Amino acid sequence: MEKKADARSRALTLTFLGTRGEIDVHSRRHRRHSSLLIQCDTARIMVDCGADWLGRLGRVAPTAVVLTHAHSDHAAGLAAGAPCPVYATGETWALIHRFPVRDRRQMPLKKSIMIDGATFTAIPVEHSIRAPAVGYRVSAQDRRFFYLPDVAALPNASDALGGIDVYIGDGATIRRTMVRKRDGRLIGHTSVVAQLGWCKQAAVHWAVFTHCGSPIVRGNARKMHAALWRLGREHGVEACFASDGDRLTFLDGHGSRWTKHA
């Protein structure tokens, strides 16, 4: 019994609190703005806190909040403050400086820092000119994943994704690109197919997509998952869409468990 309890204490659990992008439609599977809860020992690290989470942070009880960028569906849940330290890049803090967050901590770029027992490295990506975004390479309990809910392009993708166990990416569009160029820079959302290509190049064999766009949110779940599974197989990647409440648990050793929310 002691061994089992010890194994559970070392487990790393990722819970998809929300999986919907900045769109008007929603469904039972994709109701709230994309957000990830990282649980490791006593840590409860919430990555992104969009407008849907305003007034609901008490239910999550985070020990820390980490932001990818300042768009409202990723940061506006902090408009009334936060009960814990909040980590964001300097560019993001400049855009949300009016938020009454008491414990503000600056996230460096391309430099690893420890947050509640997990190591975070912020990697700049192309997504928005007004609200520069980062993806996070996270490691805890000898497991590594990359969280990137909004992306038009990921420079040096093979290096950024090398050696990770799972890629968690942008599910705004499956095949059709939503990338455009402004002032010589790429903005918007790249396709799931393009991200599967990054995973193939970096030898990442598992990809989960969140921040789902309208076609996925209002589409037939079974058909959408089947289409993604086929695309993933073409790239040598096991791929699926996350739904609100889904949970990925990395067990002690090399095992993992994916739990669908009822």
N, C-alpha and C positions, 0 to 999 in steps of 0.2 A: 504493500500500500504506500509506503514511503517513497518508493521509486516512482510510482505513477504520479503522485502528487508533485514530486520534483520535476518530472518531465513536463507536466502542465505548466509549472511556473516558468520554464524556459521557453515555452511556445511563443511564437510571434504570430499575432492575429491581425489581419487587415479586414476591416468591415467597411463596406461601401455604404456610407450613410445616405448618399444621394448620387444619382447617375444621370441627371437631366442637364442638358446644356441651356444656354440662354435663349429659350424658345417659348412660345406661348402655349403650345400643347403639352400635356402631361398624361400619364397613365398610372395605373396601379403599380406597375413595375418601375416606372421612372417618374417619380413625383417631385423629388426635391433636387435642388442644384447639386452638382457633383461635389462630393466631399469624401475624404477617406479618414478613417480612424485607425491609428496604429496602436496596438496594445502589446506591451512587453513588460512583464513583471507588473509594477504598479503604474507604469506610464500609460497615458491616454492622449496621444498626440493627434490633433485634428489638422488635416491638411486641407486648407481652403474652407471658407465660411461665408457662403453667398447670402444674398438677401433672404432666401427662404429660411435661413437659420436665425434671423433676427428674433430675439426673445425666446429662443429655444436652446441656448447654450447650456442652461441648467440641466437639461435632459442628457446632454452628451457628457457633461462634467469633464472637460478636457484639462489636462495638466499643462498643455502648451498648444498654441495654434501656430501653424506655419502657412504662409501665403505664397502662392505661385505668382500672382500679379494682382493688380488693383481693379480689374473689371468687377462690376457689381455682383455678378453671379459667383464670384470667388472671394469677395472681401466685404460686401455691404452688410453681412450679418454681424459685423463688429461696429456698426454705426452707433450703438449704445454702449460700447465698451466691451471688455472681456474680463473674465474672472481669473485669468492666468497670463503668463508671459506670451507675447505674440512676436514671432520672428518674420521679418520681411526684408527684402533688399532696400537699399537707400532710395531707389527710384519708386518703389511701391509706397514707402513711407511718405515720400513727398506728395503723392497723390491722395493719400488718406490721412493727411496730417490733422484734419479736424476731428477725426474719430477720437473719442475720449478713452483711449487705451492707456492705462497707467504704466504698465511694464512693457516698454518697447525695446526690442532687441534687433540689432541689424544683422542681416544674413549676408555674409561675404560671398562673392562670386568665385567659383572654382576652387574653393578652399573648404575642407571638411571641418565641421564643428559637431560637438556632441550635444544632443538634446534629450534629456531624460533617458539616457542609456542607448540611444540610437544615433548613428552617425549620418549627417545630412551633408550633401554636397550640391550646391545650386549651380546648374548648368544653363547659361543663357541660351534661349531659343528664339526663333523668329515667329512672331504671332501678331503683335500689335506695336505700332509706333507710339501711340499715346500711353499705353499701359504695358511697358516691357515685361516680358514673362520669362520665367525660368522653369526648368524641370528639375526634379530632385532625384538624385541617386542616393538611396537609403540602404544602410546596412545595420542589422541587429541580429544577435544570436546566430552569427555565422551565416546569415541569409542576406541576399541583396536583391533589391528591386528598383525599378526606375518608374517614377510617377510623372506623367506628362499629359494632363487633361486637355490642354490647348496648344496646338502647334501648327505652324505653316511649314517650318523647316527646322531640322535638327542638325547643326553643323557637326561634322566629324562623328556621325552617328555610330560608327563601328567602335570608336574609342569610348564614347559615352555609355554605350550599352554592353561593352565587353564584360563577360563574367557574371552577368546578373541572372537570377533565377526566374524572374518574370518581368515582363514589360507591361505597364498599365498606361494605355494611351487614349488618344482623342477619337471618340466615336461619332463625330459630327456627320461624317459622310463615308459611305463604303467605297464607292468607285469614283464618283464625280468629285473633282478637285474644287475646293472653295478658296483656293489661293489666288491672290492677285498681287500686283506690284504697285507700290506707292513710294514715291521719292527714292526709287532705286532699291527698296526693301520689300521683302515678301511679308504679306499679312494674311490673316484668315486661318483656314483649317485645311490641312492636307488630308488625303484619303486614308482609310484603313489599309487599302492595298499598298500604298506607299510605305506605311509604317511596318507592314508585314515584310516588305523588302528590306527595311533597316534591320529587322529582327533576323532575317535570313543571313544577311551579311555579317552580323555580329554573333551568329550561332546561338541566338536566344530561341528556345523551343516552346515558350509559353507566353501568350499575350492575352491580356484582358482589356476590353475597351469600355470606357465610361464616358461621361459628358456627351451623352447620346443626342443626335440630331432628330429632327422631325420624322424622317422616313423610318427610323428605328423605333422611336417612341410610339408612333401611331400604327406601326406595321404589325403584321402577324408574327408573334414572338417565335413560334416554331420555325417558320420559313426564314426569318432573319438569322436565327442561330444556325440553321442548316447551311445557308448561303455563306456565312462567315466561316463555319467549320470547313467547307470545301475550299474556300480561298486560303485559309490557313494551311490546309494540307498541301496545297500547291506550292507553298513556300516552306514546307517542313516545320510549320509552327502549329501548335495546338492553340486555337483561338476561340474566344467566346465573348459575349456581351455581359457586362455586370448589370444587375438590377439592384434597386434600393434594398438594403438589408442583407445582401449576399456577403458571405464571409470566407476568407481564405486563411487557413491556419497552417503555419509551418511547424511541424512537430519536431521534437528533439531528434537529431540525426538528419536523415534526408527525406523523411516522409512529409506529406502535405495532405490537407483535406479541404475540399471546396464544398461549402454548404449553401444551398439555395434558400433564400427566404421564402417561407410558406406564403 
